[in-house]
Amino acid sequence: MMSLITQLNMQDHDGIYERLIAAHHGLNETQSAAFNARLILILMNHIGDAQVLEDAFELAGRAGQAAAESATPRPISTGV
């Protein structure tokens, strides 16, 4: 059984990210979402390990929740 790798594990990660952005060039929002869905399904199939995928879902959910919470405006304390 594999475990989810959470440390940087890509060579040329900047180049890979640039390739991902380039793949979306010229796509509208719907096409971009469909591309992402296809890519995710291809990579899920490649991983193939249900527990690794469950761990990835959990991590992505927590990361998304943390990002949403940090973007939520907080009241400024006036000290009054």
Beta strands, then each sheet from edge to edge (+ up, - down):
end
